[in-house]
Amino acid sequence: MYFRSRAPLRIGLAGGGTDVSPYSDIYGGAILNATISLYAHANIELSDDNKITLRAFDRGEEEVFDWDTALPVNGKLDLLKGVYNRIQKDYGISNCKGLKLSTFVDAPAGSGLGTSSTLVVAILGAFVEMLKLPLGDYDIAHYAYEIERNDLKLAGGKQDQYAATFGGVNFMEFSKDDKVIVNPLRIRQEYLTELENNLVLYFTATSRESAAIIKEQQKNVTQQNEKSIEAMHQLKEQAWQMKEALLKGKLHEIGNILDYGFQQKRNMAHNISNDMIEKIYSETKKAGATGGKISGAGGGGFMTFYCPGNSRYKVIEALQSLGGVVKPYQITSHGLTTWTIN
């Protein structure tokens, strides 16, 4: 018997970084994001060998343990172990004598599309399906956040877990005590289709460790770095501007809104941008893009560019000469999906 799940990765459109504590706790954060047709997949297969087998097929990693209620968190397959350990602690797994947990993610770790958090959501989804746990969308998203931030001590924000669980285009608000409100946006289909047509997704062929950038961002808030905090204030305002543009069909404004966010995000922490990113951004602007965004914490990974009219084709041509990969995608309306195969 197989218990399967998949959860969509996301592209951030505005407000990135304002979901990270302590900024969101002190000032409140706002983010607008959209899930896309790239996924984190998880699969649990029951066995009777008294073993726990963990496999990450995309990373070529595997570990096998004797059946136990807790697995060692040691830097290898920790996301899989973290979810397993928490599920065992809170609910117990007594309906089998062994299991094989396998995962695959459609984008590299550190790519800025929320891969780690989305993977945690997908793994949780497989266990929820297997154990028939009475958890709603908010429960699963918050549970994933707790496992990453509290159990595994991984630095990061709050948006990815909620995007992966809920799916679609969402305006999210964050406040103290880990309070999150997800507002699904009812965008007219022609606006959404045009947005999808005009947004080019590009992998820079580099990945990065987001934790160092996020920790510096957190430090800047704690130490009251005015330049960094003001940048976050402006990015929060950007999220409201993006929301209005999408709902009212003011798509001609989106490039400028993204460009403004790109300028502000540089001021949040060092290493968010670099010479490679600046060159890529400059070349796409020359080719006709009106704005763009570094995905996730920055430093590498994916970037998105808004290309009005027919400029996407010249932008793609320019990007293909820079060593990365333009990635096809669609904006999705569904979040975490789970199912059982006998």
C-alpha positions in Angstrom: 0.0 0.0 0.0 1.3 3.5 -0.9 0.4 6.8 0.6 1.3 9.6 -1.7 1.3 13.4 -1.7 2.5 16.3 -3.6 2.7 20.0 -2.8 3.4 22.9 -5.2 6.4 25.1 -5.1 5.8 28.9 -5.3 7.1 32.1 -6.8 7.0 35.2 -4.7 5.6 38.3 -6.3 5.8 40.9 -3.6 6.6 41.4 0.1 9.4 38.8 0.3 11.2 38.7 3.6 8.4 40.4 5.7 7.2 37.0 6.8 10.4 36.4 8.7 10.5 36.9 12.5 11.2 39.2 14.3 10.1 41.7 11.6 6.6 40.1 11.2 6.2 39.9 15.0 7.0 43.6 15.5 5.7 45.3 12.4 3.5 42.8 10.8 4.3 41.3 7.3 2.5 40.9 4.0 3.3 38.7 1.0 1.8 37.9 -2.3 2.8 34.6 -3.9 1.5 32.1 -6.4 2.0 28.3 -6.6 3.4 26.8 -9.8 3.4 23.4 -11.6 6.7 22.3 -10.0 6.2 20.0 -7.0 7.6 18.3 -3.9 6.6 14.6 -3.9 6.4 12.2 -1.0 5.6 8.6 -0.8 5.2 6.1 2.1 5.2 2.4 1.4 4.4 0.0 4.3 6.7 -2.9 5.0 7.1 -5.6 7.6 10.9 -5.7 7.9 11.1 -3.6 11.1 13.1 -1.1 9.1 12.8 2.6 8.3 14.1 3.4 4.8 14.5 7.0 3.8 15.3 8.0 0.2 15.6 11.3 -1.6 15.6 10.3 -5.2 16.5 13.8 -6.5 19.6 14.0 -4.2 20.7 10.4 -4.6 20.6 9.9 -0.8 19.4 6.9 1.2 19.6 5.8 4.8 18.2 2.7 6.5 17.5 2.4 10.3 16.1 -0.3 12.6 12.5 0.5 13.6 12.6 3.3 16.3 10.5 6.2 17.4 13.2 8.7 16.8 15.9 9.1 14.1 19.2 10.9 14.4 19.2 14.4 13.0 22.7 14.7 11.7 22.7 16.8 8.5 21.5 14.0 6.1 17.9 13.7 5.1 17.0 15.9 8.1 13.7 17.1 6.7 12.4 13.5 6.4 13.7 12.7 9.8 12.2 15.8 11.4 8.7 15.0 10.1 9.0 11.4 11.1 10.2 12.2 14.6 7.5 14.7 15.2 4.7 12.5 13.9 6.0 9.6 16.1 6.1 12.0 19.1 2.7 13.5 18.7 0.6 10.7 17.2 2.7 7.5 17.2 2.9 5.1 14.2 1.5 1.7 15.3 -0.3 0.5 12.1 2.8 -1.0 10.5 6.1 -2.8 11.3 8.2 -0.8 8.9 8.0 1.8 6.2 9.8 3.3 3.3 9.6 7.1 2.9 10.8 8.5 -0.4 10.8 12.0 -1.8 11.5 13.9 -5.0 11.5 17.7 -5.6 11.2 19.2 -9.1 13.7 22.0 -8.3 17.1 22.0 -6.6 17.4 22.8 -2.9 18.4 26.4 -2.4 16.7 27.5 -5.6 14.4 30.1 -3.9 11.1 28.5 -4.7 10.4 27.3 -1.2 11.7 23.7 -1.8 12.6 22.8 1.8 9.3 24.0 3.3 7.2 22.5 0.5 9.0 19.2 1.0 8.1 19.2 4.7 4.5 19.9 3.8 4.5 17.1 1.3 6.0 14.6 3.8 3.4 15.7 6.4 0.7 15.2 3.8 1.8 11.6 3.2 1.6 10.9 7.0 -1.7 12.7 7.3 -3.0 10.4 4.6 -1.5 7.3 6.1 -2.7 8.0 9.7 -6.0 9.8 8.7 -5.0 12.7 11.0 -7.7 15.3 11.5 -5.6 18.3 10.3 -6.9 21.2 8.3 -4.8 23.4 5.9 -3.8 25.9 8.6 -2.9 23.0 11.0 -0.7 21.4 8.4 1.1 24.6 7.4 1.7 25.6 11.0 2.8 22.1 11.9 5.4 22.2 9.0 6.6 25.6 10.2 7.1 24.3 13.8 9.1 21.3 12.5 11.4 23.4 10.5 11.9 26.4 12.7 11.6 24.8 16.2 12.5 21.2 15.9 15.2 21.4 13.2 16.3 25.0 14.0 16.3 26.0 10.4 16.2 29.8 9.7 13.4 31.1 7.4 10.1 32.7 7.1 6.5 31.5 7.2 5.1 32.0 3.7 6.3 28.7 2.0 4.5 26.3 4.3 1.2 28.1 3.7 1.6 28.5 0.0 2.4 24.8 -0.4 -0.6 23.8 1.7 -3.2 26.2 0.3 -2.1 26.6 -3.3 -3.2 29.3 -5.8 -2.5 33.0 -5.7 -2.6 34.3 -2.1 -2.2 37.5 -0.2 -0.8 36.5 3.2 -0.6 38.6 6.4 1.7 37.8 9.3 1.7 39.1 12.8 3.0 38.2 16.3 2.5 34.8 18.0 2.9 33.1 14.6 -0.5 34.3 13.4 -1.0 33.9 9.7 -4.1 34.8 7.6 -4.2 33.5 4.0 -6.4 35.5 1.6 -7.0 33.6 -1.7 -7.3 36.2 -4.5 -10.2 35.9 -7.0 -8.3 37.1 -10.1 -10.1 37.2 -13.4 -8.9 34.3 -15.6 -7.7 36.6 -18.4 -5.6 38.6 -15.9 -4.1 35.4 -14.5 -3.4 34.0 -18.0 -1.7 37.3 -19.0 0.4 37.2 -15.9 1.5 33.7 -16.6 2.3 34.6 -20.1 4.4 37.7 -19.1 6.3 36.2 -16.2 9.4 34.4 -17.3 11.0 32.0 -14.7 14.7 31.6 -15.0 17.1 29.3 -13.0 20.5 31.0 -12.7 22.2 27.5 -12.5 23.4 28.3 -9.0 21.9 27.4 -5.6 22.6 29.1 -2.3 22.3 28.6 1.4 19.5 30.9 2.4 20.1 30.6 6.2 23.0 33.1 6.4 21.1 35.8 4.4 18.0 35.3 6.6 20.0 35.4 9.8 21.6 38.7 8.8 18.1 40.0 7.9 16.9 39.0 11.4 19.9 40.6 13.0 19.3 43.9 11.2 15.8 44.0 12.7 17.0 43.1 16.2 19.7 45.8 16.0 17.3 48.4 14.6 19.2 48.8 11.3 17.1 51.6 9.8 18.0 51.1 6.2 17.1 47.4 6.4 13.9 47.9 8.3 12.7 50.7 5.9 13.4 48.3 3.0 11.1 45.8 4.6 8.4 48.4 5.2 8.6 49.3 1.5 8.4 45.6 0.5 5.3 45.2 2.6 3.7 48.1 0.8 4.8 46.5 -2.5 2.6 43.5 -1.6 -0.5 45.7 -1.3 0.3 47.4 -4.6 0.7 44.0 -6.3 -2.6 42.8 -4.8 -4.5 45.9 -6.2 -2.8 45.6 -9.6 -3.8 41.9 -10.0 -7.3 42.3 -8.8 -8.0 45.4 -10.9 -6.2 44.1 -14.0 -3.6 46.9 -13.9 -1.0 44.5 -15.4 1.0 47.3 -17.0 2.0 48.3 -13.5 3.4 44.9 -12.4 6.9 45.3 -14.0 7.4 48.6 -12.2 6.1 47.2 -8.9 8.6 44.3 -9.2 11.4 46.6 -10.2 10.8 48.8 -7.1 10.9 45.6 -4.9 14.2 44.6 -6.5 15.8 47.9 -5.6 14.4 47.7 -2.0 15.4 44.0 -1.4 19.1 44.8 -2.0 19.0 46.9 1.3 17.7 44.1 3.5 21.0 42.2 3.9 24.3 41.7 2.2 24.6 39.0 -0.6 21.0 39.2 -1.6 22.3 40.4 -4.9 25.7 40.0 -6.5 27.5 40.7 -9.8 25.9 37.7 -11.6 22.4 38.7 -10.6 23.0 42.3 -11.5 24.2 41.4 -14.9 21.2 39.1 -15.5 18.8 41.8 -14.4 20.5 44.4 -16.6 20.4 42.2 -19.7 16.7 41.4 -19.3 15.9 45.1 -18.9 17.7 45.8 -22.1 15.8 43.0 -23.8 12.4 44.5 -22.8 11.6 43.3 -19.2 10.1 46.0 -17.1 11.0 44.5 -13.8 12.0 41.3 -12.0 12.6 39.6 -8.7 15.1 37.4 -7.0 13.3 34.3 -5.6 13.5 33.5 -2.0 16.2 34.9 0.2 18.4 35.9 -2.8 22.0 35.2 -3.7 21.1 32.8 -6.6 18.5 30.3 -7.5 15.5 31.3 -9.6 14.6 34.8 -10.8 11.4 36.0 -12.4 11.0 38.7 -15.0 7.9 40.6 -16.1 7.9 40.9 -19.9 4.9 42.9 -21.4 3.7 42.7 -24.9 5.9 40.2 -26.9 9.1 41.1 -25.1 9.2 37.6 -23.4 10.8 36.1 -26.5 13.7 38.6 -26.6 14.1 38.3 -22.9 14.3 34.5 -23.1 16.8 34.8 -25.9 19.0 37.0 -23.7 18.7 34.7 -20.7 19.6 31.6 -22.7 23.0 33.3 -23.5 23.8 33.8 -19.8 24.3 30.1 -18.8 21.0 29.4 -17.0 17.8 27.7 -17.9 14.3 29.2 -18.6 11.8 27.0 -16.9 8.3 26.4 -18.3 5.5 26.5 -15.6 1.9 27.1 -15.1 0.2 28.9 -12.1 -1.7 26.3 -10.2 -4.9 26.6 -8.2 -4.5 23.6 -5.9 -2.2 23.1 -2.9 -1.3 19.9 -1.0 -2.9 16.8 -2.5 -2.8 13.4 -0.9 -4.1 10.0 -2.0 -3.8 6.2 -1.3 -2.9 3.4 -3.7 -3.6 -0.2 -2.8 
